[in-house]
């Protein structure tokens, strides 16, 4: 409870606060795992039609990715501010008595957790950018393949054009 008082958290809500922070961390981890799955789906050697369908589904739901990206950016900014707070506090912390030692160890632990969260959120945002790049490449490849198919069909004459015309006999 002394730790919660130093952080300005009521001891009654301390367990609830820890539960929320763990849920928040698992939420970010879930986003990372889903992003890894999407990247694998883009990179697997699936038929081009499957990739086009997969890419079109993602293109139709782009707003969800924009929302996830903006939330990740806000969380990343908050973690950066929190990291700078722990950097300042850690540098100015006294190291004389045992209670100061415990406080310093607690600050080290909080700094470690903040750095971990920062790297996790940075990785999640980077994966989101990779997904956007892969999605753009997949749709570009599909458009190029469609144009190539049109050009190939224009080059090869149709079977009706290959047949010699039958002479018309006048009656």
C-alpha positions in Angstrom: 0.0 0.0 0.0 3.0 2.3 0.5 3.8 1.9 -3.2 0.3 3.0 -4.1 0.6 6.1 -1.8 3.8 7.1 -3.5 2.1 6.9 -6.9 -1.0 8.8 -5.6 -3.3 5.8 -5.9 -5.8 4.9 -3.2 -4.9 1.5 -1.7 -8.4 0.2 -2.2 -8.1 0.7 -5.9 -4.6 -0.7 -6.1 -5.5 -4.2 -7.1 -8.0 -2.9 -9.6 -5.3 -0.6 -11.0 -2.9 -3.5 -11.4 -5.6 -5.5 -13.1 -6.3 -2.7 -15.6 -2.6 -2.3 -16.4 -2.3 -6.0 -17.0 -5.4 -6.0 -19.2 -4.0 -3.1 -21.1 -0.7 -4.9 -21.7 -2.6 -8.0 -22.9 -4.6 -5.8 -25.2 -1.5 -4.4 -26.9 -0.1 -8.0 -27.1 -3.3 -9.2 -28.7 -2.9 -6.4 -31.3 0.7 -7.5 -32.0 -0.3 -11.2 -32.4 -3.2 -10.3 -34.8 -0.8 -8.1 -36.8 1.7 -10.9 -37.0 -1.0 -13.2 -38.3 -2.1 -10.7 -40.9 1.5 -10.3 -42.1 1.9 -14.1 -42.3 -1.3 -14.2 -44.4 0.2 -11.6 -46.8 3.5 -13.4 -47.0 2.3 -17.0 -47.4 2.3 -18.3 -51.0 -1.4 -18.3 -51.3 -3.1 -18.1 -54.7 -3.4 -14.5 -56.0 -7.2 -14.6 -55.9 -7.1 -15.4 -52.2 -4.7 -12.6 -51.6 -6.8 -10.2 -53.6 -9.9 -11.1 -51.6 -8.0 -10.8 -48.3 -6.6 -7.4 -49.3 -10.0 -6.2 -50.5 -11.6 -7.1 -47.1 -8.8 -5.2 -45.4 -9.2 -2.3 -47.8 -12.9 -2.1 -47.1 -12.2 -2.0 -43.3 -9.4 0.6 -43.4 -11.1 2.7 -40.8 -10.4 0.1 -38.2 -6.7 0.2 -39.0 -6.7 4.0 -38.8 -8.4 3.8 -35.4 -5.9 1.2 -34.1 -3.0 3.3 -35.5 -4.2 6.5 -33.8 -4.8 4.7 -30.5 -1.3 3.1 -30.7 0.2 6.6 -31.4 -1.6 8.1 -28.4 -0.4 5.3 -26.2 3.1 5.6 -27.5 3.1 9.3 -26.8 1.8 8.7 -23.2 4.5 6.1 -22.7 7.2 8.4 -23.9 6.1 11.1 -21.4 6.0 8.5 -18.6 9.4 7.3 -19.6 10.9 10.8 -19.5 9.3 11.2 -16.0 11.0 8.1 -14.7 14.3 9.2 -16.3 14.1 12.5 -14.4 13.1 10.9 -11.1 15.8 8.2 -11.4 18.6 10.7 -12.0 17.7 12.9 -9.1 16.9 10.0 -6.6 19.0 10.0 -3.4 20.9 6.8 -2.5 21.6 7.1 1.2 19.2 5.0 3.4 17.4 1.7 3.1 14.0 3.3 2.4 15.7 5.3 -0.4 17.1 2.1 -1.7 13.6 0.5 -1.8 12.3 3.6 -3.5 15.2 3.5 -6.0 14.5 -0.2 -6.7 10.8 0.6 -7.2 11.7 3.4 -9.6 14.0 1.0 -11.5 11.1 -1.5 -11.8 8.7 1.1 -13.0 11.2 2.4 -15.5 11.8 -1.1 -16.8 8.0 -1.7 -17.2 7.6 1.7 -18.9 10.5 0.8 -21.3 9.0 -2.6 -22.0 5.6 -1.0 -22.8 7.3 1.6 -25.0 9.1 -1.1 -27.1 6.0 -3.2 -27.3 3.9 -0.3 -28.5 6.6 0.8 -31.0 6.7 -2.8 -32.4 2.9 -2.9 -32.7 2.9 0.4 -34.6 5.8 -0.7 -36.8 3.9 -3.9 -37.7 0.8 -1.8 -38.5 2.9 0.2 -41.0 4.2 -3.0 -42.5 0.6 -4.3 -42.9 -0.3 -1.1 -44.7 2.7 -1.5 -47.0 1.9 -5.1 -47.7 -1.7 -4.3 -48.4 -0.7 -1.5 -50.8 1.8 -3.9 -52.6 -0.9 -6.7 -52.8 -3.5 -4.4 -54.4 -0.8 -3.0 -56.8 0.2 -6.5 -57.8 -3.5 -7.4 -58.4 -4.0 -4.4 -60.6 -0.9 -5.1 -62.6 -1.9 -8.7 -63.1 -5.3 -7.6 -64.2 -3.8 -5.2 -66.8 -1.4 -8.0 -67.9 -4.4 -10.3 -68.4 -6.2 -7.7 -70.5 -3.1 -7.3 -72.6 -2.6 -11.0 -73.1 -6.2 -11.4 -74.1 -5.8 -8.6 -76.6 -2.7 -10.2 -78.1 -4.2 -13.6 -78.7 -7.1 -13.6 -81.1 -10.3 -15.1 -80.1 -11.3 -18.5 -81.6 -14.1 -16.8 -83.7 -11.5 -14.5 -85.3 -9.2 -17.5 -86.1 -11.8 -19.5 -88.1 -11.7 -18.8 -91.8 -14.9 -17.2 -93.0 -17.1 -19.6 -94.9 -18.0 -18.4 -98.3 -21.5 -17.2 -98.7 -23.2 -18.7 -101.7 -25.8 -16.7 -103.5 -29.0 -18.3 -104.4 
